[in-house]
Amino acid sequence: MAVRQIAVKDTTAASMLDLSAPEFRRLVEVGALPQPCRIGGHERWRVDMLEAVVNGDAAMPEQEFEL
């Protein structure tokens, strides 16, 4: 049985979105993607939040961003 990840590091999150890690970080910095949460001093991105952005279910900022 495969374990479903609920939070991932930046390189995994970038891979999930078919982005390079620097491009993923840039989109986080400008607010197009969610900020990470901290778990024991580690930054992790919630998979459900990334999926919400891709599915169009996340609250969108007023400014448009190109993924």
N, C-alpha and C positions, 0 to 999 in steps of 0.2 A: 504494500500500500504506500503510495507516494505521499509525502508530507507537503502540505500546501504552505508556502511561505507567506507570512503576514507582514513582514518588514524586511527590507533588503538594503544593502549598501549601495552607494552611488553607481558603481560600475555595473552592478546587476540591474538596477533601475534603468540605467542608460541602455543597457542591452535589451531590456524588455521593450523599450520604445524605439529600438534600432537607431540609437544615437551614440555618438562618442561621449566619453565621460566629461570632457571639457564643454561640449555643447549642452549636455544635460545640466551641468553646474551653471552655465550661463543662463539657461532658461529658468532655473530655480532663483538665481540672483535677480532677474528682472520680474519675477512674480508670475511667470507663465506656468510654472509647475510648483507644487506644494513644497513648503519647507520641511526639513527632516525633523524627526523627533529624536530625543536623546535617550539612549538605553545604556546605562552603565558607562557613560562617557563616550559612547559610540554614536555616530549619526546614522540613522536608518530612515528609509522612506516607507510609509505604509502602502502596501500594494493596493488596498481598496481605494485610497486617495488617488493613486496614479490611474487606476481603472476608471474612476469617476471623471477624471479630466478627459481621457480618451473617449469615454462614452457620452460626453457632453452633459453629465449629471452634476458636475461641480459648479459652484458659483464662479462665474467668469468675472475677471476684473473689467473695468470700463475700457481699458486700453486693449486693442487687439494684438495678439502675438501669433507669430507663424511658427508652427512646429515643424 
